[in-house]
């Protein structure tokens, strides 16, 4: 684990009675955790442990200690740990759990200990169908993550994306696919006729909307013919038409309360942002003018919308109220800004930027401050947030023209690929397993 | 003292030769059987501070044996060792910046040299001489115990004197204002902070963590060890309700416990028995 030292230390003396020592410097280092699971049947021990280990270590915030280093056996969740023995192997935390299988159900009782402070800091009780053992493991990871970092875990979430099969003679097959956040349980959801883009979860994670258009050969060229926004119900696995609107619609997104859909509609060279009430299909125009306004996204409280527009000459980010009023410019740097996405935590907006001949994934605060780039590449675009606002997925195309999905932490660290069988673009994070 | 004239026959010569060989071998055996110093005391004295030297001297017979061995070595090479001893005495004096030159220190080498001069240098050529030597060594041991006690006393006196000087200095510093407010200097606080920061996993990337300032009160034992049960996060209410603050405070507490035991400037141990850490997340993240 690389240790990075931040700012310069600055300490000063105290006055008379009370001595105060300022610590203004730190390092980036992983929290070490020892994981122990007792399963009398031995069937699920390794599977659960591996899943939890991969979940936690995948965040780069945690490092799991090898079981071979353990100096104390913990045969039961109620065994009191000898903290000095765990401190000796450099464990910051210890997780010990018992597993029981009864009537086709898996029961897990766990305890989390702070080794250095020598106290128990968490108690967990999880159960579910035995076949859902992996989901149970993800819930264990969530619990440990939440107790230690103070933020909700996201290990039981799903990722939607567009699977792209590149065939001979330039033919391509676009299909919407879904997988667990760790790349497991992959399934393809749509047939593959036409082009599908921008799958977007609804706030409940029960369905998603996407844009679909058909292509036609006209005079030897492939041209898109008007497409529509569809909704796919994850439970019934049925696709229904969400809206048919005149003109090309792009990038539909749900409002946080699930009642509205916002999208951009292009017409005669310009593009404006529209809002549609799902219950009655009533459409309201939010922006107007001879501009290209596109890629709208709601804030998590539903009060503001961020979008990109070229109304000031270059493609920049703007925010406005949910009714279209009070349009304010957000970004001011050189370059072209696109695909803004508001963090579910509300404290950052992620975007794609093109500048200096390269693409970037960056974040900026809703007040316009703190702009910084997290990832760059030959072609990176289309960020999407983890439900706890700490990790971003995006599309990445390397020079060999392979499309992949990459992940990066909000601190800019832990950039890595999420492996898929075929080329993948347009990731969307949300939904529960 | 050649007595070859008295040896008339070959037989006699051979007998005397055998006797001398036996004497030499027995001396060698006796010498090798005597306990050898593991750590020459001169080296220990050089490296150790006076406090540690006191601890060393408190450990009875081992120490005295070491003193014996080295002084025995000195007797075989009186000139070299007395010189090096002088150097060492001088080094001891130099090491203490607070201490004003004490005339007593300079006298030390001469005092210790006189017993060396008294020890008789005897010829090892006869069996009798060898036996006498062994008994003389026993006498040496008794004398060396005396010397060890004397050196202990001298070191104690030196310590007391040093304490007096320190107190006088502290009084002067307090009266005169000293550095800053006179209690803890910036360097001293920084030396404590420098022990903590390599262990502090700064909570980056969590919402609004940049505005956190975590104040933690700690209590230390004499040896600088942090007492885990007495670590107190001052904003208890926030710790109980704000889970993100709790995570940040936990990271600070972990850093303190990992860094324990802390090295505290010896003269300020009392000031640091109970004090407060202030972890500034914003500064640590470069804000």
Interface residues (C-beta under 8 A of the other chain):
Chain A: X3 X5 X6 X7 X9 X10 X11 X12 X13 X14 X15 X16 X18 X19 X20 X21 X22 X23 X24 X25 X26 X27 X28 X29 X30 X31 X92 X114 X116 X117 X118 X146 X148 X149 X150 X151 X345 X347 X389 X390 X409 X410 X411
Chain B: X179 X180 X181 X183 X184 X185 X186 X188 X189 X190 X192 X193 X194 X196 X197 X198 X199 X200 X201 X202 X203 X204 X205 X206 X207 X208 X228 X231 X242 X243 X244 X245 X246 X247 X248 X250 X252 X253 X254 X255 X257 X258 X271 X272 X275 X276 X277 X278 X279 X280 X283 X284 X285 X286
